[in-house]
Amino acid sequence: MALVFFPCWDTPENGRTALTRATLDSLWYTLNPSLHRLIVVDNGSCLETAHLLREAQSAGQALDIITNDRNRGVAYACNQVLERRQPGEIVIKMDNDVHFRRGGWADDLVACIEREPLIGICGLKRKDEKWWPLVGPDNDGIARPSESRFIALPHEPGQRWLAVEKTPWLLVGTCIALNPAFLDAVGGFWHPSGQYGHEDTILAARCRAAGFWSCYWPWVEIDHIDPMADDAYARWKAQDASDFAQEAVAACNDILTGKRGYFFPIELDKTNSARSLINPLQ
């Protein structure tokens, strides 16, 4: 029903192997492998994470791995996965620091998109965002409309009603389901430069420009398990996102006002992109 994936860049310095492990443990208990397939993009992580992923495969977990020789950035890693999606397949992109509170969350996201073809992006809500459930005051320079309303989706006899929250176009990208028709319309993930941040924001702007809705499925909360420690990695991540914030804002405004198109083709370096199931330890 859905292709679920997350990229990870774990190093001894950032200590994120523990987060990847916790995220995988949550997925093993809440994601039905007979309905959904799981891919992890190892974006040049440390040997500890490589061992973790291979051990999961050896234990019989339904997991495919794409291994990169270095950190190629989030958007690039996402596009590596999008090249593997099957026609008509819903794609769920998530981060490697998520804990799911109950099973069936992926089934619910799939049901929302299947029942309302206008939904381009359907996300789950993080409790720790200060502006949850909606984006706060428009003080960041991005030209976005203000709207929010619950929409009850049609259902077949015998099925339960589903209600999504239609939002301003910006969503938190921690866990988002992507309509295959929307992906066909907009292409791949893209951000102007930098390795971290903004690709989800720009994707949401492209969603609106392409005539699709951004929504939350508000009945499943997810925990953001990153402790957000004040360390060198956290400072680098914040600085990298800050350095390219204005560039991202300008790109979003250009997309929303029609100065720039919303379709971006997937362009991968075939000579240096990783292959699935190559063991970096050999």
TABEL-V133421 format. One record per run of one state. SS is the DSSP state (hx for helix, st for strand, lp for the rest). FROM is the first residue (numbers start at 1). LEN is the number of residues. If there is no record, write none. Layout:
# TABEL-V133421
{{SS	FROM	LEN} {SS	FROM	LEN}}
This chain:
# TABEL-V133421
{{lp	1	1} {st	2	7} {lp	9	8} {hx	17	14} {lp	31	5} {st	36	8} {lp	44	3} {hx	47	12} {lp	59	5} {st	64	5} {lp	69	5} {hx	74	9} {lp	83	7} {st	90	5} {lp	95	3} {st	98	3} {lp	101	4} {hx	105	11} {lp	116	3} {st	119	8} {lp	127	22} {st	149	5} {lp	154	8} {st	162	5} {lp	167	8} {st	175	4} {lp	179	1} {hx	180	7} {st	187	1} {lp	188	11} {hx	199	11} {lp	210	3} {st	213	12} {lp	225	7} {hx	232	12} {lp	244	1} {hx	245	12} {lp	257	7} {st	264	1} {lp	265	11} {st	276	1} {lp	277	6}}
